[in-house]
């Protein structure tokens, strides 16, 4: 039968005295590693990330999930951006040390994706080939704007945006415009009827599993093109 996925609980240091938990899910046929950060309100064990990670593993994509320090210590309010970005950087470095043989993409859900791109905009993330956003939080709900996308101009690797067209944190016309201005580095994939967590209403006629399948197929196809033979030195 099929070899089982390898799952490893880990810890790593972000800075002096700051340590966080991480979780590596690695399928036996892994060809890619996705360093995946959680959103503002729920940690790395959130059902959304569990479902996406399991589905990615079925496609040969390993995931390295990790906690931000505030979540690790059970606080509600996110850490200052500098600490969040330092956590992203440390996570990518740690993941690359554990799984040096796989090409790396990084990103995450909502806040986690935005902090990953913020970190990447100031200095390249170790060995990272591209960024994958599971619902980039372009603006607070009800306050449309694009300021949070300004730093993306300074990201010099390919970016994949997966966005629900009912996402209160990213009005579709605004995220479409942002991505078009980032050409040719950026790709937008719209999840029809999806909200900020890609949940779809009953009337959409699609199950949550079908939506997750759409998400992971898109990530896999994009990453295959990114890491394919043409890229090898």
C-alpha positions in Angstrom: 0.0 0.0 0.0 0.8 3.7 0.1 3.5 4.8 2.5 2.1 7.1 5.2 2.8 10.8 5.6 5.6 11.7 8.0 4.4 14.1 10.7 6.8 15.8 13.0 6.2 18.2 15.9 9.0 20.7 16.2 10.1 23.9 18.0 12.4 26.7 16.8 13.8 29.9 18.2 12.6 33.2 16.7 14.9 35.4 18.9 16.4 35.3 22.3 13.9 33.8 24.7 11.2 33.4 22.0 10.4 29.9 20.9 7.4 28.6 18.9 6.0 25.3 17.9 5.9 24.0 14.3 4.5 21.0 12.5 6.0 19.3 9.4 3.7 17.1 7.4 5.7 15.3 4.7 4.3 12.9 2.1 6.8 10.2 0.9 6.6 11.5 -2.6 7.2 15.2 -1.7 8.5 17.4 -4.5 7.7 20.8 -2.8 7.7 22.4 0.7 5.1 25.1 1.5 6.0 27.1 4.6 2.5 28.0 5.8 1.6 30.7 8.3 -1.7 30.9 10.1 -4.2 33.8 10.1 -4.8 36.3 12.9 -7.5 34.5 14.8 -6.6 30.8 14.8 -3.3 28.9 15.0 -1.6 26.3 12.9 -4.1 23.6 13.9 -7.1 25.4 12.6 -9.4 23.2 10.6 -8.8 25.3 7.4 -5.1 24.7 7.6 -5.5 21.1 8.5 -7.7 20.5 5.5 -5.5 22.3 3.1 -2.3 20.6 4.4 -3.8 17.1 4.1 -5.0 17.9 0.6 -1.6 19.3 -0.4 0.1 16.2 1.1 -2.0 14.0 -1.3 -0.4 16.0 -4.1 3.1 15.5 -2.9 3.4 18.9 -1.3 4.9 19.0 2.2 3.9 21.7 4.6 5.7 23.3 7.5 3.2 25.1 9.7 4.2 27.2 12.7 2.8 29.4 15.4 3.4 33.1 15.8 4.6 34.0 19.4 1.3 35.6 20.5 -0.6 32.5 19.4 2.0 30.2 21.0 1.5 31.9 24.4 -2.3 32.1 24.1 -2.7 35.9 23.6 -5.3 37.4 21.3 -3.5 40.4 20.0 -1.0 39.7 17.2 2.7 40.5 17.9 4.2 43.7 16.4 4.9 43.4 12.7 8.7 43.2 13.2 8.3 40.1 15.4 5.8 38.5 13.1 8.2 39.0 10.2 11.1 37.7 12.2 9.1 34.6 12.9 8.4 34.1 9.2 12.1 34.4 8.4 13.1 32.0 11.2 10.4 29.5 10.1 11.6 29.5 6.5 15.2 29.1 7.6 14.3 26.2 10.0 12.2 24.5 7.4 15.0 24.7 4.8 17.4 23.2 7.3 15.1 20.2 8.0 14.1 19.6 4.4 17.1 20.9 2.3 16.3 18.8 -0.7 12.9 20.4 -1.6 12.2 23.7 -3.3 10.4 26.1 -1.0 7.4 28.3 -1.4 6.1 30.4 1.5 3.0 32.3 2.5 -0.1 31.5 4.4 -3.6 32.4 5.4 -4.6 36.1 5.7 -2.2 37.8 8.2 0.3 35.0 7.8 0.5 35.5 4.1 0.8 39.3 4.4 3.6 39.0 7.0 5.4 36.6 4.7 5.3 39.0 1.8 6.3 41.9 4.2 9.3 39.9 5.3 10.2 39.0 1.7 9.9 42.7 0.6 12.7 43.7 3.0 15.1 40.9 2.3 14.9 37.6 0.4 13.6 34.6 2.4 16.1 31.7 2.3 15.7 29.5 -0.8 12.1 30.6 -1.3 11.0 30.4 -5.0 7.6 32.0 -4.7 4.8 33.1 -2.4 1.3 31.6 -2.0 -1.4 33.6 -0.4 -4.6 31.9 0.9 -6.8 35.0 1.0 -4.5 38.1 1.1 -6.0 40.6 3.5 -5.9 43.7 1.4 -8.0 45.9 3.7 -10.2 45.6 6.9 -13.8 44.6 6.1 -15.8 47.6 5.1 -12.7 49.8 4.6 -11.6 49.2 1.0 -8.1 50.3 0.2 -4.9 49.0 -1.3 -2.2 50.5 1.0 -1.4 47.0 2.4 -0.3 46.0 -1.1 2.3 48.7 -1.4 5.2 46.5 -0.2 4.4 43.8 -2.8 6.2 45.9 -5.5 9.4 45.1 -3.6 8.9 41.3 -3.7 10.9 40.0 -6.6 9.7 36.4 -6.7 6.5 35.0 -8.2 3.3 35.3 -6.2 0.1 33.3 -6.3 -3.1 34.9 -4.9 -6.0 32.6 -4.1 -9.0 34.9 -3.3 -12.6 34.2 -2.7 -14.9 36.6 -4.6 -16.9 37.1 -1.4 -13.9 38.0 0.7 -14.6 40.9 3.0 -10.9 41.6 3.3 -10.2 41.9 -0.4 -12.8 43.5 -2.7 -12.4 41.6 -6.0 -11.9 44.7 -8.2 -9.2 46.0 -5.9 -7.2 42.7 -5.6 -7.6 42.2 -9.4 -6.1 45.6 -9.9 -3.2 45.0 -7.4 -2.3 41.7 -9.1 -2.4 43.3 -12.6 0.0 45.9 -11.5 2.4 43.2 -10.2 2.7 41.5 -13.6 4.3 39.4 -14.8 5.2 38.1 -11.3 1.7 37.7 -9.9 -1.1 35.3 -10.6 -4.7 35.6 -9.3 -7.0 32.6 -8.9 -10.5 33.4 -7.8 -12.5 30.9 -5.7 -16.1 31.4 -6.9 -18.5 32.1 -4.1 -15.6 31.8 -1.6 -15.4 34.0 1.5 -12.1 34.9 3.4 -11.7 31.3 4.4 -13.0 29.9 1.0 -16.2 28.8 2.6 -19.0 28.6 0.0 -22.7 28.9 0.6 -25.0 25.9 0.0 -26.5 27.5 -3.1 -23.0 27.4 -4.7 -23.5 23.7 -5.5 -20.0 22.8 -4.5 -18.7 21.0 -1.5 -15.9 22.3 0.7 -13.8 19.3 -0.4 -14.3 20.4 -4.1 -13.2 24.0 -3.1 -10.1 22.7 -1.3 -9.3 20.5 -4.3 -9.5 23.7 -6.5 -7.1 25.5 -4.2 -4.5 22.7 -4.0 -4.7 21.9 -7.7 -4.0 25.6 -8.5 -1.1 25.7 -6.0 0.4 22.5 -7.4 0.1 23.5 -11.1 1.6 27.0 -10.4 4.4 25.5 -8.3 5.2 22.8 -10.9 5.6 25.5 -13.6 7.8 27.5 -11.1 10.1 24.6 -10.1 10.1 22.6 -13.3 13.2 21.5 -15.2 13.6 24.9 -16.9 14.4 26.5 -13.5 17.2 24.1 -12.6 20.7 25.5 -12.8 
